[in-house]
Amino acid sequence: MNFLAIFLGVIGPWQIGLIVVVVLLLFGGKKIPELMKGLGSGIKEFKNAAKDDQPATKKEEEKKE
């Protein structure tokens, strides 16, 4: 049986709610927006770096031909 299917079958709405409550207790309401902002900027930088890397690989392929 697929591990992912087993894992997703175990997590339900009650478990997700419990995870949210624990995160709120650990970090507090004011810290979570800062964490999400940092996560968003990290994802944005990663996408920009991946986008900048693509033309370089295409140029290398054209040189080989």
C-alpha contacts under 8 A as a table, 3 or more apart, distances in Angstrom:
res1	aa1	res2	aa2	distance
1	M	5	A	7.68
1	M	6	I	7.61
2	N	5	A	5.38
2	N	6	I	6.52
3	F	6	I	5.12
3	F	7	F	6.14
4	L	7	F	4.99
4	L	8	L	6.04
5	A	8	L	5.24
5	A	9	G	6.04
6	I	9	G	5.13
6	I	10	V	6.48
7	F	10	V	5.36
7	F	11	I	6.85
8	L	11	I	5.49
9	G	12	G	7.30
11	I	14	W	7.99
11	I	15	Q	5.83
11	I	16	I	6.98
12	G	15	Q	5.36
12	G	16	I	6.36
13	P	16	I	5.12
13	P	17	G	6.16
14	W	17	G	5.09
14	W	18	L	6.18
15	Q	18	L	5.01
15	Q	19	I	6.22
16	I	19	I	5.08
16	I	20	V	6.28
17	G	20	V	5.10
17	G	21	V	6.26
18	L	21	V	5.13
18	L	22	V	6.21
19	I	22	V	5.15
19	I	23	V	6.18
20	V	23	V	5.15
20	V	24	L	6.18
21	V	24	L	5.09
21	V	25	L	6.19
22	V	25	L	5.06
22	V	26	L	6.11
23	V	26	L	5.11
23	V	27	F	5.99
23	V	28	G	7.61
24	L	27	F	5.47
24	L	28	G	4.92
24	L	29	G	6.09
24	L	32	I	7.72
25	L	28	G	5.57
27	F	30	K	7.85
27	F	31	K	5.77
27	F	32	I	6.50
28	G	31	K	5.67
28	G	32	I	6.74
29	G	32	I	5.76
29	G	33	P	7.73
30	K	33	P	6.47
30	K	34	E	7.51
31	K	34	E	5.38
31	K	35	L	6.39
32	I	35	L	5.02
32	I	36	M	6.20
33	P	36	M	5.07
33	P	37	K	6.06
34	E	37	K	5.07
34	E	38	G	6.25
35	L	38	G	5.17
35	L	39	L	6.17
36	M	39	L	4.93
36	M	40	G	6.01
37	K	40	G	5.09
37	K	41	S	6.19
38	G	41	S	5.23
38	G	42	G	6.13
39	L	42	G	5.10
39	L	43	I	6.27
40	G	43	I	5.18
40	G	44	K	6.16
41	S	44	K	4.96
41	S	45	E	6.14
42	G	45	E	5.18
42	G	46	F	6.20
43	I	46	F	5.03
43	I	47	K	6.21
44	K	47	K	5.19
44	K	48	N	6.23
45	E	48	N	5.10
45	E	49	A	6.10
46	F	49	A	5.11
46	F	50	A	6.13
47	K	50	A	5.06
47	K	51	K	6.06
48	N	51	K	5.03
48	N	52	D	6.10
49	A	52	D	5.12
49	A	53	D	6.17
50	A	53	D	5.12
50	A	54	Q	6.54
51	K	54	Q	5.52
51	K	55	P	7.69
52	D	55	P	6.43
52	D	56	A	7.44
53	D	56	A	5.46
53	D	57	T	6.71
54	Q	57	T	5.39
54	Q	58	K	6.45
55	P	58	K	5.01
55	P	59	K	6.17
56	A	59	K	5.16
56	A	60	E	6.38
57	T	60	E	5.09
57	T	61	E	6.34
58	K	61	E	5.10
58	K	62	E	6.29
59	K	62	E	5.10
59	K	63	K	6.32
60	E	63	K	5.16
60	E	64	K	6.47
61	E	64	K	5.22
61	E	65	E	6.71
62	E	65	E	5.34
